[in-house]
């Protein structure tokens, strides 16, 4: 005879429509549930931003072809680099290669932006450019892990997981961390994983590089629970298995986290489907994000969902686009990739401002490294972790501001250098978090996103 339908059995059964997503991704629930005692409460001080939208350009877009104008590179095209190349290089490169694109100054800020980004260029006065970021790894896998977790050699929690752990979600019916169409290579799930943090802080994955989020239909987000004998048997055995496991092990954080994920999945069924239903958006909004254009539709949908999720209280949303790895065919492929994201990104910035969300939402854009000013083959650029550009907007950063300098050709960061640890420390600072106090004790040591380094780049914080 089936057991009575208890609250927990009902919640687990009612979540089955969302179960495939919930089982992959253990989600955050309350803002302060598992804060480490040593943190003394978060945020540590008044935050400039409440949430983050991370626009990750997988593969490494070329900074010297996008936001770091180098006129001498054009003048000296075809000449040898007049100083030494790095001791460790990913591949062999030749002489200097001029950018195929023209740069112009835009807005009151006078930011130099290449013609690759005509729509983003119109938003120049919202952007805070960081032109001197540098990392430590020439390979995609290590560089992605460094950017996402702060370490390129060890398994560590991702940036989104740290932010979820520290600040939780603003909406108990939604996860704190959602990642849209992430790459499953070059570090894979570690880029949105929790490592040793409580598993509910892992990013909820929607789609992946080869599976668009548009493939997640509204019916997939709604419960398939029904009062049938088969369903009753499923629920009965699920409960028995869980109870047998708990009887054997006692307290089991992983199992309890999975049960929590079912309960959150149940609550999500009321809020998630409307968030994903873009069909009812106005024509103006669809045009703003380029959703009806075949080339911009995919990333446009990601950006629109990011805006909706942020407005609904998701703390950290990551959108991923790529593959910006042009060892050859630089002009053709960078042109195509930039066109796919230019209008959606500009639309996101305008939409957030129109919704009154930009001031409290930190938007960050960048890849795992930049590209070399020297040519690989005839028309390509190799990996360059020694200098690359990111930009930030909203969320307490100085608009229309540029920070950091690279050499005359953009090979090395030379002044006001920003290490990846400094970048992470600054992002946490804008969220009201002291990166040295956001710690988690594991294996006898207090770990943090910035390891044992990192300084806040205070110059980019608005007064």
C-alpha positions as CSV (number, residue, x, y, z in Angstrom):
1,X,0.0,0.0,0.0
2,X,1.5,3.4,-0.9
3,X,2.6,5.7,1.9
4,X,0.5,8.8,2.5
5,X,1.5,11.8,0.4
6,X,3.6,13.7,2.8
7,X,4.8,17.3,2.2
8,X,8.2,16.2,1.2
9,X,7.0,13.5,-1.1
10,X,4.6,15.9,-2.7
11,X,7.4,18.5,-3.2
12,X,9.7,15.9,-4.7
13,X,7.1,14.6,-7.0
14,X,5.8,18.0,-8.0
15,X,9.3,18.9,-9.0
16,X,9.8,16.1,-11.6
17,X,9.0,18.4,-14.5
18,X,12.0,20.5,-13.6
19,X,14.0,17.6,-12.2
20,X,16.5,17.2,-15.1
21,X,17.7,20.7,-14.4
22,X,17.5,20.5,-10.6
23,X,19.5,17.3,-10.4
24,X,22.3,18.7,-12.5
25,X,22.5,21.9,-10.5
26,X,22.2,22.3,-6.8
27,X,20.6,25.7,-6.2
28,X,20.8,28.4,-3.6
29,X,17.8,29.3,-1.5
30,X,18.2,31.7,1.4
31,X,20.5,34.8,1.4
32,X,22.3,34.0,4.7
33,X,21.8,30.2,5.3
34,X,25.4,28.9,5.2
35,X,27.5,32.0,5.9
36,X,30.8,31.1,7.6
37,X,30.9,32.3,11.2
38,X,34.1,34.3,10.7
39,X,32.4,36.5,8.1
40,X,30.4,38.4,10.8
41,X,27.5,38.9,8.4
42,X,27.4,40.1,4.8
43,X,27.6,42.4,3.1
44,X,30.6,43.7,5.0
45,X,29.8,47.3,3.9
46,X,27.3,49.2,1.8
47,X,27.3,47.7,-1.6
48,X,27.4,49.5,-4.9
49,X,25.8,46.6,-6.8
50,X,23.2,44.0,-5.8
51,X,23.8,41.6,-8.6
52,X,26.1,40.7,-11.5
53,X,25.6,39.9,-15.2
54,X,28.8,38.3,-16.6
55,X,29.1,38.4,-20.4
56,X,31.9,35.9,-21.0
57,X,33.5,35.8,-24.5
58,X,34.9,32.3,-24.6
59,X,38.2,31.9,-26.6
60,X,39.8,35.3,-26.0
61,X,38.7,38.3,-28.1
62,X,41.5,40.5,-29.3
63,X,41.8,43.6,-27.1
64,X,43.9,45.4,-29.8
65,X,41.1,44.9,-32.3
66,X,38.3,46.0,-30.0
67,X,38.9,48.4,-27.1
68,X,42.7,49.0,-26.9
69,X,43.6,51.3,-29.7
70,X,47.3,51.0,-30.9
71,X,48.1,53.4,-33.7
72,X,51.8,52.3,-33.8
73,X,50.6,48.8,-34.6
74,X,49.2,50.1,-37.9
75,X,52.3,52.2,-38.6
76,X,54.7,49.3,-38.0
77,X,52.7,46.6,-39.6
78,X,54.9,43.8,-40.9
79,X,57.9,44.8,-38.8
80,X,59.5,42.7,-36.1
81,X,58.3,43.3,-32.5
82,X,61.0,45.7,-31.1
83,X,61.2,44.0,-27.7
84,X,61.4,40.4,-26.4
85,X,58.4,38.1,-26.6
86,X,57.4,36.2,-23.5
87,X,59.6,33.3,-22.5
88,X,56.6,30.9,-22.6
89,X,54.4,31.2,-25.6
90,X,51.4,29.1,-26.7
91,X,52.6,29.0,-30.4
92,X,55.1,30.7,-32.7
93,X,54.2,34.1,-34.0
94,X,55.9,36.4,-36.6
95,X,55.9,40.1,-37.2
96,X,53.5,42.8,-36.1
97,X,49.9,42.6,-37.6
98,X,47.9,45.7,-37.9
99,X,44.2,45.7,-36.9
100,X,41.9,45.2,-39.9
101,X,39.4,47.6,-38.2
102,X,39.4,51.4,-37.7
103,X,39.1,52.9,-34.3
104,X,37.1,56.0,-33.4
105,X,36.5,58.0,-30.3
106,X,32.9,58.0,-28.9
107,X,30.8,59.9,-26.4
108,X,31.9,62.4,-23.9
109,X,34.3,59.8,-22.5
110,X,36.3,59.7,-25.8
111,X,36.7,55.9,-25.5
112,X,38.4,54.5,-28.5
113,X,36.3,51.6,-29.8
114,X,36.8,49.7,-33.1
115,X,34.2,49.5,-35.8
116,X,33.6,45.9,-34.7
117,X,31.3,47.2,-32.0
118,X,29.2,50.1,-33.5
119,X,26.3,49.6,-31.1
120,X,28.3,49.1,-27.9
121,X,30.3,52.2,-29.0
122,X,27.1,54.3,-28.6
123,X,27.1,53.2,-25.0
124,X,30.7,54.3,-24.4
125,X,29.8,56.7,-21.6
126,X,28.4,53.8,-19.6
127,X,31.6,51.8,-19.8
128,X,34.6,51.6,-17.5
129,X,37.5,50.1,-19.4
130,X,40.1,48.0,-17.7
131,X,42.9,47.8,-20.3
132,X,45.7,46.2,-18.2
133,X,44.3,42.9,-17.0
134,X,46.8,40.1,-17.0
135,X,46.7,36.4,-16.0
136,X,49.1,33.5,-15.7
137,X,48.1,30.8,-18.2
138,X,48.6,30.7,-22.0
139,X,46.1,27.8,-22.5
140,X,42.3,28.0,-22.6
141,X,41.7,25.5,-19.9
142,X,43.9,27.0,-17.3
143,X,43.0,30.6,-18.3
144,X,39.2,29.8,-18.0
145,X,39.7,28.2,-14.6
146,X,41.8,31.2,-13.4
147,X,39.2,33.6,-14.6
148,X,36.2,31.7,-13.2
149,X,37.7,30.2,-10.0
150,X,40.9,32.2,-9.2
151,X,43.1,29.1,-9.7
152,X,44.4,27.4,-12.8
153,X,46.0,24.5,-11.0
154,X,43.5,23.3,-8.3
155,X,39.8,22.6,-8.1
156,X,38.2,25.7,-6.5
157,X,34.7,27.2,-6.2
158,X,33.6,29.4,-9.1
159,X,33.1,33.2,-8.8
160,X,29.3,32.8,-9.0
161,X,29.4,30.1,-6.3
162,X,31.4,32.3,-4.0
163,X,28.9,35.2,-4.5
164,X,26.0,32.8,-4.0
165,X,27.6,31.5,-0.8
166,X,28.3,35.0,0.5
167,X,25.2,36.9,-0.5
168,X,22.6,34.2,-1.4
169,X,19.6,35.0,-3.6
170,X,17.2,38.0,-3.5
171,X,14.4,35.6,-4.4
172,X,13.9,32.4,-2.5
173,X,11.9,31.0,-5.4
174,X,14.9,31.3,-7.8
175,X,18.6,30.2,-7.7
176,X,21.3,32.7,-6.8
177,X,23.5,31.6,-9.7
178,X,22.4,30.7,-13.2
179,X,24.7,30.1,-16.2
180,X,23.3,30.3,-19.7
181,X,24.8,28.2,-22.5
182,X,28.2,27.7,-20.8
183,X,31.0,25.9,-22.5
184,X,31.5,22.3,-21.2
185,X,35.1,22.3,-22.3
186,X,38.2,24.1,-21.0
187,X,37.4,23.4,-17.3
188,X,33.9,22.3,-17.9
189,X,31.6,22.3,-14.9
190,X,34.3,23.5,-12.7
191,X,33.7,27.0,-14.2
192,X,30.3,27.1,-12.5
193,X,30.9,24.5,-9.8
194,X,31.2,24.7,-6.0
195,X,34.2,22.5,-5.2
196,X,34.2,22.3,-1.4
197,X,31.5,25.0,-0.9
198,X,28.0,23.7,0.0
199,X,26.6,22.2,-3.2
200,X,23.5,24.3,-3.4
201,X,25.7,27.2,-4.5
202,X,26.6,25.6,-7.8
203,X,25.4,27.4,-10.9
204,X,22.2,26.2,-12.5
205,X,23.0,25.4,-16.1
206,X,20.6,26.3,-18.9
207,X,21.7,24.8,-22.2
208,X,25.3,24.7,-23.3
209,X,27.5,25.8,-26.2
210,X,25.9,23.3,-28.6
211,X,22.4,23.4,-27.1
212,X,20.6,26.7,-27.1
213,X,18.5,27.8,-24.1
214,X,15.7,28.1,-26.7
215,X,15.6,24.3,-26.6
216,X,14.4,24.5,-23.0
217,X,10.7,24.8,-23.6
218,X,8.1,26.1,-21.2
219,X,6.6,22.6,-20.7
220,X,10.0,21.5,-19.4
221,X,9.7,24.0,-16.5
222,X,6.3,22.9,-15.4
223,X,5.4,19.9,-13.1
224,X,4.4,16.6,-14.7
225,X,3.1,15.4,-11.3
226,X,-0.1,13.4,-11.6
227,X,-2.0,11.1,-9.2
228,X,-1.3,7.9,-11.0
229,X,-0.3,4.5,-9.6
230,X,3.0,4.7,-11.5
231,X,3.8,8.1,-10.1
232,X,2.9,6.9,-6.6
233,X,5.3,4.0,-6.9
234,X,8.1,6.3,-8.1
235,X,7.6,8.6,-5.1
236,X,7.4,5.7,-2.7
237,X,10.7,4.2,-3.9
238,X,12.5,7.6,-4.0
239,X,11.5,8.2,-0.5
240,X,12.6,4.7,0.6
241,X,16.0,5.1,-1.1
242,X,16.6,8.4,0.5
243,X,15.6,7.1,3.9
244,X,17.8,4.0,3.6
245,X,20.7,6.2,2.7
246,X,20.1,8.5,5.7
247,X,19.7,5.5,8.0
248,X,23.2,4.3,6.9
249,X,25.0,7.6,7.0
250,X,23.2,9.8,9.4
251,X,23.4,13.4,8.4
252,X,24.2,13.6,4.6
253,X,24.7,17.2,3.3
254,X,24.8,16.1,-0.3
255,X,21.5,14.2,-0.1
256,X,19.9,16.9,1.9
257,X,21.1,19.4,-0.7
258,X,19.5,17.3,-3.5
259,X,16.2,17.2,-1.5
260,X,16.4,21.0,-1.2
261,X,16.9,21.3,-4.9
262,X,13.6,19.4,-5.5
263,X,11.9,21.8,-3.1
264,X,13.3,24.8,-4.8
265,X,12.4,23.3,-8.2
266,X,8.8,23.1,-7.0
267,X,8.8,26.8,-6.0
268,X,10.5,27.7,-9.3
269,X,7.5,26.4,-11.3
270,X,5.6,29.5,-10.5
271,X,8.3,32.0,-11.4
272,X,10.6,30.3,-13.9
273,X,8.2,29.7,-16.9
274,X,7.2,33.4,-17.3
275,X,10.9,34.4,-17.2
276,X,11.7,32.1,-20.1
277,X,8.6,33.0,-22.2
278,X,10.0,35.7,-24.5
279,X,7.2,35.2,-27.1
280,X,5.0,37.7,-25.3
281,X,7.7,40.4,-25.3
282,X,6.9,43.6,-27.2
283,X,8.2,44.1,-30.7
284,X,10.3,47.0,-29.4
285,X,12.1,44.7,-26.8
286,X,12.7,42.0,-29.4
287,X,14.2,44.5,-31.7
288,X,16.3,46.0,-28.9
289,X,18.0,42.7,-28.3
290,X,18.0,41.5,-31.9
291,X,15.9,38.4,-31.1
292,X,14.3,38.2,-34.5
293,X,17.6,38.4,-36.4
294,X,19.0,35.0,-37.1
295,X,22.6,36.2,-36.3
296,X,21.9,38.0,-33.1
297,X,18.9,35.9,-31.8
298,X,20.9,33.4,-29.7
299,X,22.9,35.9,-27.6
300,X,20.1,38.4,-27.7
301,X,17.9,35.8,-25.9
302,X,20.6,35.2,-23.4
303,X,20.9,38.9,-22.6
304,X,17.2,39.4,-22.4
305,X,16.9,36.5,-20.0
306,X,19.8,37.8,-17.9
307,X,17.9,41.2,-17.6
308,X,14.7,39.4,-16.5
309,X,16.5,37.1,-14.1
310,X,18.4,40.0,-12.5
311,X,15.2,41.9,-12.1
312,X,13.6,38.8,-10.5
313,X,16.4,38.5,-7.9
314,X,19.0,36.1,-9.3
315,X,22.3,37.3,-7.8
316,X,24.7,36.1,-10.6
317,X,23.8,35.4,-14.2
318,X,26.5,34.4,-16.7
319,X,26.0,34.5,-20.5
320,X,28.6,32.8,-22.6
321,X,29.4,33.4,-26.3
322,X,32.2,32.1,-28.5
323,X,34.4,30.8,-29.9
324,X,36.8,33.9,-30.1
325,X,39.9,31.9,-30.9
326,X,41.2,33.2,-34.2
327,X,44.6,31.7,-34.8
328,X,43.7,32.4,-38.5
329,X,40.8,34.1,-40.3
330,X,40.9,36.9,-37.7
331,X,39.1,39.5,-39.9
332,X,36.3,37.1,-41.0
333,X,35.6,35.4,-37.7
334,X,36.0,38.4,-35.3
335,X,33.6,40.3,-37.6
336,X,31.0,37.5,-37.4
337,X,31.3,37.0,-33.6
338,X,31.2,40.7,-32.8
339,X,28.1,41.2,-35.0
340,X,26.4,38.4,-33.0
341,X,26.9,40.1,-29.6
342,X,27.1,43.9,-30.4
343,X,23.4,44.7,-30.7
344,X,22.3,42.4,-27.8
345,X,24.9,43.8,-25.4
346,X,24.0,47.4,-26.3
347,X,20.3,46.4,-25.9
348,X,21.0,44.9,-22.4
349,X,22.7,48.1,-21.2
350,X,19.9,50.3,-22.5
351,X,17.2,48.0,-21.1
352,X,18.8,47.8,-17.7
353,X,18.9,51.6,-17.6
354,X,15.3,51.9,-18.7
355,X,14.2,49.5,-16.0
356,X,16.1,51.4,-13.4
357,X,18.4,48.5,-12.7
358,X,21.7,49.5,-14.2
359,X,22.9,51.5,-11.1
360,X,22.5,48.3,-8.9
361,X,23.5,45.7,-11.5
362,X,27.2,45.2,-12.3
363,X,27.7,44.2,-16.0
364,X,31.1,42.7,-16.8
365,X,32.4,41.8,-20.3
366,X,35.6,39.9,-21.2
367,X,37.4,36.7,-22.1
368,X,40.0,34.5,-20.6
369,X,42.9,36.4,-22.3
370,X,43.7,38.7,-25.2
371,X,45.6,38.1,-28.4
372,X,49.1,38.9,-29.6
373,X,50.0,41.9,-31.7
374,X,52.2,39.6,-33.7
375,X,50.8,37.5,-36.5
376,X,50.2,33.8,-36.3
377,X,50.3,32.6,-39.9
378,X,49.0,35.0,-42.4
379,X,46.0,36.5,-40.6
380,X,45.7,35.2,-37.1
381,X,46.7,36.1,-33.5
382,X,47.9,33.8,-30.8
383,X,46.8,33.7,-27.1
384,X,48.1,36.5,-24.9
385,X,47.5,36.4,-21.1
386,X,50.0,39.2,-20.5
387,X,47.5,42.0,-21.4
388,X,43.9,42.2,-22.3
389,X,40.8,44.4,-21.8
390,X,37.6,43.9,-19.9
391,X,34.9,46.5,-19.3
392,X,32.4,47.0,-16.6
393,X,29.2,49.1,-16.5
394,X,26.6,50.1,-13.9
395,X,26.9,48.7,-10.3
396,X,29.0,51.4,-8.8
397,X,31.8,51.7,-11.4
398,X,33.0,55.0,-12.9
399,X,31.2,55.5,-16.2
400,X,33.2,56.7,-19.2
401,X,36.5,55.9,-17.4
402,X,39.6,54.1,-18.6
403,X,42.1,52.4,-16.3
404,X,45.4,50.7,-17.2
405,X,48.0,51.0,-19.9
406,X,49.6,48.5,-22.2
407,X,52.8,49.0,-24.3
408,X,52.7,50.6,-27.7
409,X,51.6,47.4,-29.4
410,X,49.5,45.9,-26.6
411,X,51.6,42.9,-25.8
412,X,52.2,43.6,-22.0
413,X,50.3,45.5,-19.3
414,X,52.7,48.2,-18.3
415,X,51.0,50.6,-15.9
416,X,48.1,50.3,-13.4
417,X,48.3,46.6,-13.9
418,X,45.2,44.5,-12.9
419,X,45.8,40.9,-12.1
420,X,42.9,38.4,-12.2
421,X,42.9,38.4,-8.4
422,X,42.6,42.2,-8.4
423,X,39.6,41.9,-10.8
424,X,37.9,39.4,-8.5
425,X,38.6,41.5,-5.4
426,X,37.1,44.6,-7.2
427,X,33.9,42.7,-8.2
428,X,33.4,41.5,-4.6
429,X,34.0,45.0,-3.3
430,X,31.3,46.5,-5.6
431,X,29.0,43.9,-4.1
432,X,29.8,45.0,-0.6
433,X,32.1,42.1,0.2
434,X,35.7,42.2,1.6
435,X,37.5,39.6,-0.4
436,X,39.8,38.8,2.5
437,X,36.9,38.1,4.8
438,X,34.8,35.9,2.4
439,X,36.4,32.6,3.4
440,X,35.5,29.0,3.8
441,X,37.4,26.6,6.0
442,X,38.3,23.3,4.3
443,X,41.0,20.8,4.9
444,X,42.4,22.9,7.8
445,X,42.7,26.1,5.7
446,X,40.6,29.2,5.1
447,X,40.1,29.5,1.4
448,X,38.9,32.5,-0.6
449,X,38.3,33.4,-4.3
450,X,41.4,35.6,-4.4
451,X,43.6,33.0,-2.7
452,X,46.3,35.0,-0.8
453,X,46.5,37.9,-3.2
454,X,44.3,40.6,-4.8
455,X,43.9,44.3,-4.3
456,X,40.7,46.3,-5.0
457,X,41.1,48.7,-7.9
458,X,39.6,51.6,-6.1
459,X,40.1,54.0,-9.0
460,X,37.3,52.4,-10.9
461,X,34.8,52.7,-8.1
462,X,32.4,55.7,-8.5
463,X,32.7,58.4,-5.9
